[in-house]
Amino acid sequence: MSAAIPQLPNDEVVDVRPGDHTAATAVDGWLQEYTINRDPKLRERIILAYLSVADRLAGRYRHSRGTTPEDLAQTARAGLITAIDRYDPAKSPAFVPFAVACVVGDLKRHLRDTSWRLRVPRSLKEQALRLCRAADELHQTMGRSPTTTELAEHLEMSEEAVLEALAAATSRRDISLDQSAGDDTDIRLGDLMAAPGPREEPEDLLALPHLIAALPNLEREVIVLRFFHDLDQHAIAAKVGCSQMHVSRLQRRALARMRAQLVQP
């Protein structure tokens, strides 16, 4: 390990948290070493260092139907291990955003596979989800719900296959927030839910410095001024010397870049 990397006791279990630069730098060094020597003991230390990140990501989905906290935790930890084994510093300089994307991707696939009342083959599940997306798109385009024939033509499927996929889709456990809260009321389930308060998750704070550092200079400056200095777009435009409209485009582009890094391992 390079002399520039902080050394920690060999038997110390590290839990990387926001602001703990010594631990984060040390574990980054372990990751660099592991990509070369694939030492199983080093792998175990890295897993333990980021285990709390995986568990917190699993906790975000704890109210999902059709699964258990234990299954979510197991899925998230498996995603973390996959991230560690797949991590390539040359392709993804920052490990945390890469790991978050891997874990969240595994959790979403787990929820997709468990949100059905009946056991449905994976191919039919994927067909049903594709059908739901197509129905939404056609509804927006046509201003009405598409017919079975229109869905079949759009998806290049037979009407019989469309009906089979529709039957599978109705077996999902998902409950729409637009669903009525009772037989004799216009209140929807979503109306009864409190709006979530703003919060900053530890794993987001761990990933944020890497995501911002990877932005082009002007986009990074706009994001820092907007979210860290709390300036509005007009003030930012005056400071960086461009139009408010251009600031708006830069902000949207920067947020899209960071979001893409978090969802694409």
Buried (B, 14 or more C-beta within 10 A) or exposed (E): EEEEBBEBEEEEEBEBBBEBEEBBBBBBBBBBBBBEEEEEEBBEBBBBBBBBBBBBBBBBBEEBEBBEBEBBBBBBBBBBBBBBEEBEBEEBEBBBBBBBBBBBBBBEEBBBBBBBEEEBEEEBBBBBBEBBEBBEEBEEEEEEEBEEEBBBEBBEBEEEBBBBBBEBBEBBEEEEEEEEEEEEEEEBBEEEEEEEEEEEBBBBEBBBBBBBEBBEEBBBBBBBBBBEEEBEBEBBBEBBEBEEEBBBEBBEBBBEBBEEBBEEB
